[in-house]
Amino acid sequence: MVRKWTPKPSLPPPVLEGGAWGWIYRNLFSSPMNTVLTLIGAALLIVTIPPFIRWAILDATWMGGSRAACDKVAHSGTVGACWVFIKVRIGLFLYGFYPDSERWRVNLTILVLSLGLLPILAPTFFANRRRQISIGVIGVGVAWALFSIPAAVFVLFFLFLPFGLAGVSFKGRWFSTLTGRFAGILLNGLLSLIFGLVVYLAIKTAGAGPLAAPAGILSFLLSLPLLFSKGFGALAWRWLFLFSIFPAFAFFMLIGGVLGLAHVETHYWGGLFLTLVVAGTGMATALPIGVFLALGRRSEMPVIRILCVAFIEFVRGVPLVSVLFMASVMFPLFLPEGMQFDKLLRALVGISFFYAAYMAEVLRGGLQAIPRGQYEAAQALGWSYWKMMWLIILPQTLRIVIPGLANNFLSLLKDTTLVAVIGLLDLLGIAKAAMADVEWLGFTKEAYIFAAVVFWMFCFGMSRYSIHLEKKYHARYR
């Protein structure tokens, strides 16, 4: 008699191999040494975390408007953090000594930057044009409600004009179709120059003299892509606006002196605002300079290669403090009499070139990782050097060096605290200045913890975004 075999149902995995208990066993108690380290770590957490939570949250003073609120709680026998100190000094921590009545200009600048960066940092999410239009409408409404109608008009122009310019191009038209290639380039350049001059004269005639020159230069630069390219997409135009229109807008908005805005000297800048200005400007300028330095170091032209190598090795051999000191103290001594540069500008230049040298080495490592066949394939197609680099080599290089660049960006953000050596008060410098106030003596821990939490939030966000980019652009070879 033949019996039919029936398999039994699968048994669940052992307790110590699957689920939460399995993870705990594998990661915390897989060996005697791991068990000892786990127990020591748990003991340290038990000893440190509960007292800190009790001091920072449970017994802390949150309500009040002066030191008396904290002193009253302390006299009752409760020893906790005095977050009233941060609450009272929050304006100083965020804006430094920027005038209270003019701080809306900082807020508007940050709003424009945030709205301009959102579609760039999250291109997949904002690939849908409806979402871009939605964020633009929200931005215009916020600018109108919080600031003024002119602010809303500028936000409308800044966010929606890239849609109108997308795909627009005059290449092949005008005089370039009737003349040779060289003559067409000259005539297109002449048209851009004439357009810039017209804008310059129009604004100067309108009475806004300080804005005339920047507006004319921007008009000249933005008209070049329309004449020489086959048409950019909306995302490319957003990049152009971010690196051309926004810096000019931020400069005049923050410095003032035009269109009825009060002039604010840079020595009044401070706090988190100054930290973001130094870090953002350094990141935006150090990376392009680093790209050219890396390409120059690998150049076949001896003079360019020697100059780039000398600059990179010299900068990497000195600390940032000495660079800032030279830029702030020694550099003015070499200028002609009567010529001066703003102290903040000197610090920005020093930080940008310092980190450009480090980024150049990171990028050089990425360039060396690109297979030689990629170069040969581009050369076989007859492509020029810059076309090969722009379309084939650099995109692959940047994808490879994302972790190294993110590490340099994080270091740059944290090294902004060194500007205190030349008299600029960033977030940490303002925290030290606030602690020197006789009314708030003794609240050192609160100031340092607040500064540390702010720095951690920005650094953690940048780190997570770099990990997202790594996963998104990770090369998968089969």
Secondary structure, 3 states (H helix, E strand, C coil): CCCCCCCCCCCCCCCCCCHHHHHHHHHHCCCHHHHHHHHHHHHHHHHHHHHHHHHHHHCCECCCCCHHHHHHHHHCCCCCCECHHHHHCHHHHHHECCCHHHHHHHHHHHHHHHHHHHHHHCCCHHHCHHHHHHHHHHHHHHHHHHCCHHHHHHHHHHHHHHHHHCCCCCCCCHHHHCCCHHHHHHHHHHHHHHHHHHHHHHHHHCCCHHHHHHHHHHHHHHHHHHHHCCCCCHHHHHHHHHHHHHHHHHHHHHHCCCCCCCCCCHHHEEHHHHHHHHHHHHHHHHHHHHHHHHHHHCCCCHHHHHHHHHHHHHHHCCCHHHHHHHHHHHHHHHCCCCCCCCHHHHHHHHHHHHHHHHHHHHHHHHHHHCCHHHHHHHHHCCCCHHHHHHHHHHHHHHHHCHHHHHHHHHHHHHHHHHHHHHCCEEHHHHHHHHHCCHHHCCCHHHHHHHHHHHHHHHHHHHHHHHHHHHHHCCCCCC
